Structure formats: C-alpha cells, structure tokens
Amino acid sequence: MDEAGPVGRKTKRPSSRSWDAVANWYIGWAGAEGSRHHRELAIPAMMKLLALQPGEHLLDIGCGAGALAPAVMAAGARYCGLDKSPRLIAHGRRHHGGKVRLLVGEATKLAASSSLRREEFDAASFLLSLQDIDPLDAALASARWALHPGGRLVIVMTHPCFRIPRQSGWGWDEARGLRYRRIDRYLTSLDIPMQEYGRKGRAGGGTTRSYHRPLQSYFAALSENGFLIDALEEIPAPAPEGEGRALRLSSGDIPLFLAIRALRRR
Ligand SMILES: C[S@@+](CC[C@H](N)C(=O)[O-])C[C@H]1O[C@@H](n2cnc3c(N)ncnc32)[C@H](O)[C@@H]1O
C-alpha cells in the first residue's frame, strides 16, 4: 500500500478534499463498521484513550460513514460524526439509523457550522482522518472550538515516522536475514496523491490526498492550539500467522498506527 513511489509535493493547497468521489470504493473496502485494521487496532486504541463515560458526547471529525459509532454507543456515550463527503454521510445514516447524528461539514471550519455549538463536546476524535485533512492548524483550532475546557482530543493515524505514503516501504537485507523499513523522506511536509477517481486530467477526475507531516508538526500544532498531550501509544500490526521470524519481528516492532491524546487547556 505504501511502497516507495513518486515524490509528493510540498503542502500548499488551501483545504483538503472530500472523499465523495471515492465513497463507493471506500465503503466497499472498509464497510460502515470499518476494515479489519479499524476493528482490531484503530478503534480499540481510540476507545482506550477516549475512555468515554456513559452519557458523554463525542464529536468524530472526518468520520466517513461513522465506523467509530458502534463502539461509542456500546460505551453508553453519544456519537456525532462530521465529514465533508455527503455520500459517506448518507451511507452512515442508512447503516447506523437514527441512533447517531451524522453531519456533512468542513472539519477546518467547525465554528462556521450552524449545526454545532461551541464547547458542546466532552471528547473529539480524528480516526484515520487527520492525515487526510489540511490545513492541520485549522483542523485542530476547530477541535478546540468544539470541546469544552478540559475536553479530550484523540488522534489515531498511520504512524508519521514509519508509514509515509509513497516514501516508505519494506525491504529485505539478505546478508542479515532481516526485513527492514526504509524511509525515503520524513522532515518535509508533503501533499501526496492517493486514490485516483474519474479520468485523469478530465473534468471531475482527480485523486484523494494524504498530508504527510513530521511528528514535530503535530506536537507544535497541538500546543499552539491550546492542547496538552497526556498520552501516546504506538500500535504494531499483528504478526502474520505462520510467517518466518524476520517477518514476525519487523511487523511486531515497527508500528503501523500512532495514537495521541491531548487535553484542551482552559
Ligand atoms: C481515511 S477516511 C477516514 C474515515 C473514517 N474516520 C474511518 O475511519 O472510516 C478520511 C476522511 O476524511 C474526510 N475529510 C477529508 N478532508 C476533510 C475536511 N476538510 N473536512 C471534513 N472531512 C474531511 C474524507 O471525506 C474522508 O471521509
């Protein structure tokens, strides 16, 4: 999925795109309850750091079709999801029914939304979405706006140090019998084309984008937007069953996801 490929451009776009044009592909791949990686790794990590109490209210930013909703409801909390893609939101509404609130909206401009109130939420989440949302600063300012003072923000994303789309991949060191992770670029923020849709160069055609940023950019943006990081976990993919030692070691030791919890300062 993320083998080395052509170099992305430095980030300079004004705002990220919705995944509306690839909604059917995404639903086919992940379903409304999430892919296997969602269900086994990303959602459990998110729920652990959110530590939701019954009755609390969560805003899931860049929610897609609301894959996080069932786990939030099972914890007795209330779920509100927001995404820029009307098709993903419509699919989520059909799948989850009236039990959850799903809104079409722009993650970087929540304060302009007529459907949300300032400081309405106890917790906010970016489940595998923040690396697809740009600008980062505006997305975090929005999350701060939506949370009450002391509210928790949890980000689960593909690990920005090891899983840089098109700029990292696995390799084999025959001499040492090791599988290693190769990182081609890291400190430069990149705007990387991902999933193509429509006809290249034609009206309606294009690609979804992913925004690589080094870890220091996330820390700086959280701090500048009034958040204090209080927990961080690095999550490896499960070791493939029956595979050789080199494969098991590298899968278990080089994380796939990074989870960060930050508290909104007063
Ligand atoms: C990889 S999907 C993740 C969706 C969902 N959280 C999940 O885990 O299934 C990234 C999502 O971010 C949304 N997105 C990207 N930019 C956005 C923006 N500026 N405002 C709101 N949503 C955005 C896309 O529409 C897409 O649904």
Ligand as a Chemical Component Dictionary entry (heavy atoms), coordinates in Angstrom:
data_LIG
# 
_chem_comp.id                   LIG 
_chem_comp.type                 NON-POLYMER 
_chem_comp.pdbx_formal_charge   0 
_chem_comp.three_letter_code    LIG 
# 
loop_
_chem_comp_atom.comp_id 
_chem_comp_atom.atom_id 
_chem_comp_atom.alt_atom_id 
_chem_comp_atom.type_symbol 
_chem_comp_atom.charge 
_chem_comp_atom.model_Cartn_x 
_chem_comp_atom.model_Cartn_y 
_chem_comp_atom.model_Cartn_z 
_chem_comp_atom.pdbx_ordinal 
LIG C1  C1  C 0  -9.484  7.684  5.508  1  
LIG S1  S1  S 1  -11.078 8.437  5.604  2  
LIG C2  C2  C 0  -11.444 8.021  7.287  3  
LIG C3  C3  C 0  -12.927 7.995  7.555  4  
LIG C4  C4  C 0  -13.344 7.414  8.918  5  
LIG N1  N1  N 0  -12.801 8.164  10.025 6  
LIG C5  C5  C 0  -12.928 5.965  9.023  7  
LIG O1  O1  O 0  -12.004 5.661  9.780  8  
LIG O2  O2  O -1 -13.551 5.132  8.312  9  
LIG C6  C6  C 0  -10.726 10.196 5.689  10 
LIG C7  C7  C 0  -11.981 11.044 5.745  11 
LIG O3  O3  O 0  -11.641 12.421 5.942  12 
LIG C8  C8  C 0  -12.626 13.206 5.275  13 
LIG N2  N2  N 0  -12.118 14.567 5.064  14 
LIG C9  C9  C 0  -11.008 14.963 4.378  15 
LIG N3  N3  N 0  -10.899 16.295 4.419  16 
LIG C10 C10 C 0  -11.957 16.754 5.160  17 
LIG C11 C11 C 0  -12.367 18.042 5.579  18 
LIG N4  N4  N 0  -11.650 19.126 5.243  19 
LIG N5  N5  N 0  -13.489 18.155 6.320  20 
LIG C12 C12 C 0  -14.211 17.045 6.691  21 
LIG N6  N6  N 0  -13.851 15.801 6.318  22 
LIG C13 C13 C 0  -12.729 15.651 5.575  23 
LIG C14 C14 C 0  -12.862 12.460 3.969  24 
LIG O4  O4  O 0  -14.078 12.829 3.329  25 
LIG C15 C15 C 0  -12.822 11.006 4.466  26 
LIG O5  O5  O 0  -14.114 10.528 4.770  27 
# 
loop_
_chem_comp_bond.comp_id 
_chem_comp_bond.atom_id_1 
_chem_comp_bond.atom_id_2 
_chem_comp_bond.value_order 
_chem_comp_bond.pdbx_ordinal 
LIG C1  S1  SING 1  
LIG S1  C2  SING 2  
LIG S1  C6  SING 3  
LIG C2  C3  SING 4  
LIG C3  C4  SING 5  
LIG C4  N1  SING 6  
LIG C4  C5  SING 7  
LIG C5  O1  DOUB 8  
LIG C5  O2  SING 9  
LIG C6  C7  SING 10 
LIG C7  O3  SING 11 
LIG C7  C15 SING 12 
LIG O3  C8  SING 13 
LIG C8  N2  SING 14 
LIG C8  C14 SING 15 
LIG N2  C9  SING 16 
LIG N2  C13 SING 17 
LIG C9  N3  DOUB 18 
LIG N3  C10 SING 19 
LIG C10 C11 SING 20 
LIG C10 C13 DOUB 21 
LIG C11 N4  SING 22 
LIG C11 N5  DOUB 23 
LIG N5  C12 SING 24 
LIG C12 N6  DOUB 25 
LIG N6  C13 SING 26 
LIG C14 O4  SING 27 
LIG C14 C15 SING 28 
LIG C15 O5  SING 29 
# 
